[in-house]
Amino acid sequence: MKERRPDVLSGTPRAHSIDRWIFVITAAWFILIVLTGFIPDSVMKVGMVKAGVRPPFPPALHVHAALMGTFLLLLLAQTWLMATGRKAMHMQFGIAGVAVAAALVLAGAVLAPTMYYETWDALQTAPAAARGQLQQLLSIKENILLLQMRIGVLFPLFLAIGIAARGSDPGLHKRMVILATAVPIEAAIARMDWLPTTMPGSPASMELFGVLIIAPMFVWDVIRNRSVHRAYWWWLSIYVATAVVVELLWDKPAWHAMAKAIMRV
């Protein structure tokens, strides 16, 4: 068997430093993406609410935003604690992280139908002149429901894999928690209208950017370890398989009928 070449960076202070901090950098990178995507979008929509051209934000949206922000800050704290050698505190914070993640999944399950019914209810009482635009918006929300359902499955799935490995495989644990968090970050990318996009015709651009945001961590991993960690293979295979399903259903009449059945309208 051919002997594996040693990592040329092994033993260097720079390599060990990046090993400790690459996950902190990635967590901070996620927060930057979320702020870049949501702050301008939120400011615009708050202005629309004040102008009376859109309804106020539902409470479920505020709860979801608060939980997502809390989870991202906990992730940053968790990665920083491990980078600075505070493992015991990291484990304590981990309990809070699991609780917030569970609440976040539940909040997402409430938010998705809430936003759908907001448009559906408006459509039922809208004057004839406004019905066409509202119907188009409802169709878009039915497509978005596909992405929300995908996130609602993948985020807890990847997180569960990471949590299950926390004692037996720290490498899988830390990577999978980061990769799980990358999935809902797509919502922030969707709000960056200055990026090239295939929306609303196809979600392909969002899914591509969803892969690209993990590139810094992935590239360092490959350079450092001279191999692709199995966490990336597991994540990418499931991520791509579900993306193909979404792409096949996207904006198809059968999906719109199914979405209405799911929403019971």
HELIX and SHEET records of a PDB file:
HELIX    1   1 PRO A   13  ALA A   51  1                                  39    
HELIX    2   2 PRO A   59  ALA A   83  1                                  25    
HELIX    3   3 LYS A   87  THR A  125  1                                  39    
HELIX    4   4 ALA A  128  ALA A  164  1                                  37    
HELIX    5   5 PRO A  170  ALA A  182  1                                  13    
HELIX    6   6 GLU A  186  ILE A  189  1                                   4    
HELIX    7   7 ALA A  204  LEU A  212  1                                   9    
HELIX    8   8 ALA A  215  ASN A  225  1                                  11    
HELIX    9   9 ARG A  230  LEU A  249  1                                  20    
HELIX   10  10 PRO A  253  MET A  263  1                                  11    
END                                                                             
